[in-house]
Structure formats: structure tokens, C-alpha cells
Amino acid sequence: MTAPNDRFHELRSLLRSYEVVGYAFDDTEEQPGAALDAYLRQAALHPARAARAAAEIDDLLTVGLFSSEIADDVDLLPHINPPKGESVESCLAVVRNHLASFLAEPGEPSRITPRTSWEWKERFPEFSHLLGSYFHQDFSHEYSSHKEALDDYISGVSPGDLLCVTREMQDFLSLSESDHQLKEAAATLGLRVAPPRGVRLRQWLVDVQGIIAHHLQG
């Protein structure tokens, strides 16, 4: 849950998109760069996010990036580098213009496969939590089987989270057509262990989704 005094929560999420593509603003007046493109694809699913980001940029630029009033809040933001000859403020103004254009015509949510690790995790947050928190590199030190790890997850989250993860898994499986794409995408979301012996990754994920769905029905 977002803290009530988290002044630039959505802007921080937007700027994290830039972290995974080189920590630099790559937008022009005419075209959003790779990081902002990824953010706008996610905002198409939840347009209110773009509205919040735009409002937070307005707030920051009005008060001033170096104002003592927001110094602690600004320290929490990822530090993204402007191109030579530009300032962070001018780059944020460009981002703001692209957000305004998007909000004027949000368009339909894209079925394009995510292109950055930030975008994968933003699109599938609960599924990323399941894989990254329960099937991580230290899996064998914590669990004796895949079933034990899945049971731990199911018992530790809310029914709403379980419903969310089943929907995300269905979407995830439909986006990754080849086994290679599926393996890479699952690793991006945090999977660090192989499926149970003799079971292909896609089948295991389908089985996991089915187990969670059956638990919800019970």
C-alpha cells in the first residue's frame, strides 16, 4: 500500500522504467523513448497511473527540483541522466508532454509482449511475487518440493491475490508462444529453479494455475 505521504510514488515507478534501459532519458519531443514507451503500454491498462505521474511531475516542477521542501522525496527517486546540454527538469517536461498526449487519447491496451524487465514485472506483479519469492535461487534451502513452496504461497496471500495471480498466469502463458520465450520471460519474473522432474515448464505453470484456481473454488 502506498504511504499517504509518498509524494512522488507514481513518478518513482515511471523513472524505474528508465533504470533498466541505461539510466538515461532517451525521449524526444516527437517520440517517447524505450523506457517511456514501456510505461505508456502499462498505463494503457490503468490510465489513472499516467494522470498521477503527470500531476506529480507538475508538482515537482512547480516546487523546484532542488527545493528543500521536497529534498527528501526527491532523494527517493531514481537518478536518471539527461542528455548533454539538457536538464532533468527539461527532460521531465518532455515526459509530461507525452503523458498529456497519451491521456488525450489513451487507446486500447496493447497485446505487445513486454520489452523490458520493468515492464514484465509491472504487467505481472503477483505472478512475479510468486516466482521470485518462492521459486528463487535459494529454493532448495527452504523447501523440499515444488508443492511445499506453492502451498506456502497459497497459505500466505489473500484470496484476492490468488485470483489476481491466476489471471496474470493466463495472460502470461498466452503471450509466450515458444518454449524459449516462456523460459526467458519466467526467468525475468524471478524463476530460478527448473520445474519438477519430467514436467515441461509450460505444463508446470498450467498445473500451478489449476491448483490455485481449485483452491479458490474450494
C-alpha angles and dihedrals in degrees: 000000000000114000112244091237095048094119099182103028097134094040088053090054091049092050091050086066087065092052093069095050099050110295092266136113106243099172125119129198089257102040138028114233128234096281096047091043089057091048093050092051088056092043089056086068091049110018092182087073091064090048091053092047091050092049091049092050089050089051093049095046093046094051094038130250092251098042115131087223092073101023094115092047093049091050088063093056120095110257106241119186122234120220117264111288094019131097131224088246093055090048091051089050089056090049089049091054092052090049090052091051090049093049090051089056111012095174126195122316110267125245089202113130111252112265103199135045089243090056094048092053094044091051095046106028099152094042088049088052091052095050099036097044101039107023098041131132093280093050094118092055093055106033136039094207145007088253092057091052092048092048089052091052094047092049093048104052135060126262087249090058091048091052090048094051093051090054092046092049092052090052092044094052092049092053097050104066101171128053089239092054090047093052093048093046093048090050090051089055091052108271109149102163134070120247119261113297113284095013122110117230095246092050092048092052091048088051092049091050090050093050091051092046091049090051090053091051091050 
